[in-house]
Amino acid sequence: MLQAELHCHSSLSYDGRDPVDLLLGQAKAVGLDALAVTDHDEIDASITAAKRAPDYGLIGIPGMEVTSEAGHVLALGIEELVPPGLPFDETLDRIRAQGGIAVIPHPFQKSRHGVAAHITSKQLAGADAIEVYNSRLLTGRSNRRAERFAAAHNCPMTAGSDAHIAEMVGQAVTEIDAEEPSVDAILDAVRDGRTSVMGKRTPWRISFRQFGGGVLRRVKRALLYPF
């Protein structure tokens, strides 16, 4: 079993703080096997992290968090940027065309660009996996709803810390029953649902700090991408 962080952000992300080496160092320190840096509508830092990951004894999974027309989609295993603002189904098609997988993060959190309010249940169930535990939670209600949905529709499940500072990498972990320690094997295992999730809440004071640190960057991005 491999333990992977599949959702975190670097300083390239509009609301992230730390460079990829700090994220990689934290992942190594907490005993993870794999890390995906998933910046908002950016991929360069994730490519860099994937290349440097072996220096930390890690598997680096390139990817990004795409702002589709409906909301956020994690694109894992891609190396070319998927542009923001595309329809949900086209976003998934673009990800899969690169051999990647589309994971839907915090689908029922409308305030954080969850897609569920803007697509059908059939579309949501058609993703490659659903993030059912996101550590940046207040009550946990949205996580529980995501888990119930995934279970009812037989969707593979993942977890992610959604860390915007290095210290929070590894707060939520996806355990992956991969056939070998490689990116392709990890993606295949997630597609097949050979995963389990575990995690703990990001402390509220840190959640508020992460939010506050990204306010100006969020405003700037909203002016660039008003969808």
N, C-alpha and C positions, 0 to 999 in steps of 0.2 A: 504494500500500500504506500502510495506517495501522498505527501501532504502539500497542498498548493494554495497559495494566495492568488486568487483570480480576479481581484478588483482593487486596484490602488492607483494613486495619482502622484505624478512627479511635479517638479516646478514648471515643466512645460505646459501642464494643464492650467486652465485659467483660474482654478481655485486650489491648486497644489502649492506646496512650499519647498520641498526638498529635492535635491538632485538624485539621480538614479543610484549612485553609489551608496547613499545613505539607506535607500530602500533595500538594496541588495544586502548590505551589511546587517540590517535589522532582520531580514528574512533568514540569513545564515544564523544569526544569534539566537533566534527562537526555534531553530531546528527544522525549518521548512525544506522541502525538496525542490520546489518549483515556484516561480513568481511570474505573474503577468502584470506589467505596468499598463494601465488602461486610461490614458489621458483623454480628456474631452476633445474630440475632433482634431487630435494631433497624434502622430505616430512616431516621430523621429526619436524621442526619448525612449520609447518602448523598444525600438530596433536596437538602440545603443545598449539598453539594459539586457536584451536577449544575447547580444554578442559578449557582454562582460560577465554574464551569469556564471559560466564555467569557472571563472577565476574565484568565485565564491562557493564553488561546489554545488551550484544550483542549475536547474534546467530553466532557461529563459524562454517564456512564451510571448512572442510579439503580438501586439493587439492595440485596441483603442476602445473608447466609449463613444459611439456614434450618436449624434443627436438626429434621429430620424424625424420625419414630420409628425409622428405619433408620440415620440419620446425617446428615451435612452435605450440603446442596444449595445451590449458588449460584443465586440468582434475579436475572437481569439484565434490565433494562428494565421494572421494575415500580415503581409509586409508592405502593402500599398494602401494609402489612405482611402477610406470610403467617405465621400463627401457628405456633409450634413445637409439636412433639409429634404432628403428624398423620401418618398412614400415608404411605409413600413415594409411592405413586401419586397420592394425593390432593394431596400437596404439589406434585407436578408439574402436576397439573390446575389448582390455584390460581394457579400462576405463569403458565401459558399462558392462563388466562382473562383475565389482565391484558395479554396481548400480549407477555409476557416469554419468556425462554428459560431452561431448566434445565440448568445445567452441573454435573457431578459432580466436586468437588475431591478430591484425594488418595484415590481410591476404595478402594485396597488397604491403607491405613494404618489399621488397626483402632484403634490407640492415639490417633488423631486423629479419631475418629468417621467413618472411611471407611465407605461404605454397603455395600461388596461382601460383607461377611460376613453381611449380614442380608437380602439380596434375591437374586433369581435373575439369571443372566446376561442373560436376555431383558429383565428390568426395567432393568438397568444400560444395556444397549444401546439402550433406548428413550428415554434422555435426549437432549436436544438436542446435547450435546457432553460430552466427557470431558476433564478437566484431566490432561494427560499429563506436564507438567513443573511441579512445585511446588518452588520454590527452597529451602524449608526441609526439606532431606533430610540423612540421615546417610550412607547407602550408595548411594542412587539406585535400589535394587532395586524399590521400589514404583512409582517413575516409569516404569521400563522395563516393568514388568508392565502398567501402565495404557496405555502406548503400544502394546504388543503386543495388548492387548484391543481398543483402539480400531481398530487397523489390521485385525484379524481380523473385526471386526463392522462395518467401514465407518462408524465414528462420527467426526464432526468432532472436532478436537483443539484444545485451548487450553493456555495456560501462565499461571501466576500467581506473583507473589512471595510471596503470603500474608504481606505485610509487616504487622507490628504496631508498627513505628516508622517514621517518615517516611523515614529514610535508606535503607531497603531497598526503597522503591517503585522499580519498574523492574528489579529483579534478574531477573525472568522476564517475557518480553513475548510477546504474541500478535500476529503480523503478520496483518493482515486486508485482503483484497482487496475493499474496499467500493466500491460504485458511486458513492458520494458521501460527504462527511464529515458523517454524521449518525448519531444513535442507531439509527434504524430500519434504515439501510443496514448498519450494523455488525452488528446482530442478525440480519438476513437473511443476511449473508455467513457468520456463524458457523454458522447453521442449515444452510447449503448446503455447509459444509466448505471454504470458501475462506479457509483459515487456514494458517499455519505457526508453529512455536514456536521460541523461543530463550531461553536463560537460563543463569544460573550459580548455584552454591550460595551460600546465605546463610552467611557465616562462622560457624563453630561458636560462637565466643565471643558473637556477636550472637544466635544462636538461643537459647543458654542464657540470655542476658540478657532476651530477649523472653519466654521461658518463665517465668523467675523473677519478672519484673515483673507477670505475670498470675496468679500462683498464688492470691492472696487473692481476686481477682475470680472465678477459676474455682470456688473453694470456695463463694463466695456464690451463683453461678449454679447450681451443682449442688444447692444446698439449695432453690432456687426451681423448677428443672426437673430432676427426678431421672431423666430418660430419656436 
